[in-house]
Amino acid sequence: MVSIFHPGLFRDRVILVTGGATGIGLASVRAFLELGAKVAICGRREEKLQVAREALAKEGHAIHAAVCDIRDPESVAAFVKGTIEALGPIDALINNAGGQFPVPAEALATKGWDAVIRNNLNGTFYMTREVALQSMIPRKKGRIVNVIANIFRGFPGMVHTGAARAGVDNMTKTLAVEWARHNVQVNSVAPGIILSSGIAQYEEILIAEGRKRIPAHRLGTCEEVAQLIVFLASEATQYVTGETWYVDGGQHLWGQNWELDDDPWPNALDAIFRELAESDGGKKTGA
C-alpha cells in the first residue's frame, strides 16, 4: 500500500520489533526499513528468523535478528544488550510477539492459561522494562507501541488472551503516566481480524462469522496495521500517550460479538472449539 510517510523519516533510528518474522510484525519491519530505520527482530525459533532475514535481504534490507524467549527475563536482557551493541540505542519498541487459541473458558487447562499469560502479558512487560532501563530512560526519549487485540467488549472464546491483553492495555496507561517524566510515550494498537499468518489456525467458519460482524465487511491487512504502528513510533506523536488505537473496521463498536442462548457456546462453533481445546489449541503461542 502507498505510504503517507516521507522517505528517510526513520533514518538512523533503531526500532526493535518482537515477533518481527511474520504477520503484523514483519509488515511493520518492512515499513520501518523502507523509511530508513535500523531494525532488530527476535523470536523463539531461529528458522523463522532466517526466513525473514533472507526475504528482507532479497529486498535489499539487512536486519539484526536473534533468538529470544520473551518469557525469560535473562533472555530478554541479553537480547536488548546485543541489539544496542549491534545497532545503537533503541528509539522505539514494538511489542508484537504473542499468540492464543480459541477455547471455552471451562475447557481451558491451567497449562494453556499459563502459556498465554506468560507470553502475552509477562513477556511484554519484561521486554518493555528492559528496553526502558537499558536505553529509553537513560536517554530521556522513546516510543513504545504494544500490539494487543480487540478487547473493547471482552474476549469471549479466548479468556486467556483477553485477560493478558487487557493487562497490557492497563500497563500502557500506567507507564504512559509513570514514564512521561522520561519523555517516553506508550500507546497500544488493537487489531481486529487481520489477514495474517496468525489466522491460519482458525477454521473458516470462525473467520466467516467474524467478517459478518465487521461494519467494513472485510478483514484488515497487516500493512494497514503497520501504518498505524509507524505513526505511533514517529516524532509526530510526542503529545500522544496512554491510548489504545483500534484497527478493526469498526468491529468493536457494532453488533454482537457473542451469541447468547441456553448453551453458552454457539452450536455451529461448539464442536470446533472443543476439538481445538482437546488438541491444546494448536499450541499457537509463539513469539
N, C-alpha and C positions, 0 to 999 in steps of 0.2 A: 504494500500500500504506500501511497505518497506520504512522505514525512513533512510535517509542518515546521520542523526544526532546521535552523541554518547549519550548513556544514561547519565542522570544527567546534560545535557547541561544547563538546566534552574533551577537547584536545588536551592531552597530558593529565587528564583527571583519571583517578583509579576507581574502578567500580568492582565490587565483589558481589557475585550472584550465586547464591546457594541453589542447588538443583538446576544448574545452568546448562545441563547437557541435553535437555529435552523440553518440549512443550513451551509454556509461557516463559520459562527461564531462558531457553535458547533463543526465542524470538527477541527477548529483551537484550540478550548478549549481542545479537546481530545489530540491533538498533543502536546500542551504545558504541559498538565498534565502528559502524558507519559514520558516527558523529565524532570520531577521533579519540575515543576513550581507550585506556588500557584496562583490560578486563581479566579478572580471576574468577574461576568457577570451581566448585567442588561437588563431590557426590561420593557415595559409598562404593560404587563399582567402577573400577578402572576401565573396563571395556566400554562403558557408556561415555566416559570422559574421552577416550581415544577416538571414538566415532565422531564426537563433537569437534575435537582437535582437527581431525582430517577433513571434515566437512568445511570448517571455517578456513582452514589452510587453502583449500581449493578456491575459496572466495577472496584470498589474499590477506587473510587475517591471522594473527598469532595471539594466543591467549596463554595465561598461566593457569594450569589445571592440576589439581592434586586430590587424592583420595582423602576424605574427611568424614568422620561419623559425627554429625552434629549432636547426637545424643550423648557424646562423650566430651566433657569439658576439656580434658587434656588434648584430645584430638583437635578440638576447635582452636585452642590456644596455639598449638603448633602450626596449624594451617594459616591462621591470621598472621602469625610471626613470619612465616615463609612468604606470604603474599606481600607483606611490607618490605621484606628484604629483596624480593624479586622486582616489584613494581613501584614501591614508594608508599607513602601514607595513603590510607583509604579515604576517599572523598564521599562515597555513597555505598551503602549496603542494601542489597535487595534480598530479603528473606523469602525465598520462593520454595525451598525444599519442603516437602510434606506429602502426605498420602492418606487415604482412607478407603473403606469399602462399605457397601450397603449392608446393613444388618439390623433386625429389630432389636430394640434395647433388651428385651427379655431373653434373647438368644445370644447376646454379646458376652463372650468369655472374658474373664479377667485379663488373660494374656492379650486379647485383641484390644481391650480398653487401654491397657498399659502401653502397648506398642504405639498407638496413635497419639496418646498424650505425650509420651517421651519424645516422639519425633516432631509433632506439630506445635506443641507448646514449649516443652523443656528445651528442645533443640533450638528453637527460635530465640529463646531468652539467652541461652549460652552463647550463641553467635553474636547477638546484639551486644551483650555485656562485654565480650572480648574485644570486638571492634571498637566499641566506645572507649574502653580502658587503654587499649594499645595505640589508638590513633585519634579518634574524634575529640575526646575530652581534653587531652593534652594540647591539641591544636586549636581548640575552641571553634570547631567547624565540622559539619557533617550532615548528611541526609540519610535517613533510614526509611525504607519502604517495605512494609510487611504484606505479603500476598496471603489473604485469608480465604473466605468463602462467603456465600450469600447466607448469612445467619440472621437477617433482619427480623424474621418471624420464627426463630428457632431453626432446627435442622432435623425434622422427623425422618427417621430411617437411617440416620448416621449420628447418633447421640454422642459418640466418642469425638468425632471431629467438630461437631457443633460446640461442645464444651471447650475443646482446645482452641478453636478459632475465636470463640468469644473471649477466652482468656487473653489471646494476642490482641484482640480489639481493645480490651481494657488496658493492656500493657502499653499499647500505642498512646492512649490518652494520658496514662500515668507518666510515661517517660517524656512525653511532649512537655509536660509541666516541669518535671524534675530537671530535665536537661536543657530547658530554654536558656538558662544562665550560661550554658556552654555553647550556645548558638548551634545546637543540634536539633533539626526538625525531624519529627517522626510522624509518618502517615501510613495508612493501610489502603490496600486495593482489594475489593471483594468481587472477584469474577463470578458470573453466573455459570451457565452451561457453555463451555468453550470447546470448540473442535480442536482437540489436542490428544497427545498420546495417553493422557490420563483417563479419557472416557472409553478407551478401548476395552476396559474390563467390564463395562456395563452392558447389559442386554439392550437390544434395540428398542424393546418396548419401554424401557425406562427413559431412554433418550427421547422417544416419540412423545411420551406423556409429558416430559419436561418441556418440549418445544411448544406444546399446546398452551402452556402456562406462561409464555413469554409474549408480552404485548407486541414486540417486534416480529414475532412469528418466525424467528430463525435463531440459530446458535451463533455465538460470538466466535471470533478468531483470536489466536494467540497474539497476532500482530496488533489487534485493537487494544488488547490489554497492555501490551508492551509500550504503546504510545503514551498511555497514562503514567506508567511507571517511569518512563523517561522524563516526562514533565515534572513529576514529583521529586525526581532526583536532581533537577536542574536548578540554576540560580533564580529562576522565575518564581520560586515558591519560598522565598525567605520569610514570608509572613503567613505561611500556611503550615499548620502543625496540629496534630492530635485528631485528625479527621479520617474517616473511613469512606472511601470513594467506591461506589458500586458501578460495575461494568457488566450489566446483565440484561440490557434491552428493556428495562423497566420491570423485570420479573419480581423483584422484591416488593413492588408497590401494588401488584394487581393479582386477582384471582386466588384460588385456594392452592396451598402447597401440600395439602394432605386431606384425603377423603375420610370422613368420619362416618362409621356405621357400627353395627353390633360387633363386628370383627375389626379390631384396630388396624388390621392390615388390609389394604385394598385387595380383593380376591385375585385380580389379574396379576398382581405382583407378588403375592404371598409365597408361592412356590419358588420363584426366582430368588427372593431374598433368603429364604430358608436354605436353599441349596448353596448359595454363596456363603452363608454363615457356617454351614457344615464343612465347607472346604476351606475355612479360615479366610473367606473373602478374597481369595486370590493373593493374599499377603501383599497387597499394594500399599506398602508404607515406606517406600524407598525415598532417599534424598536425591 
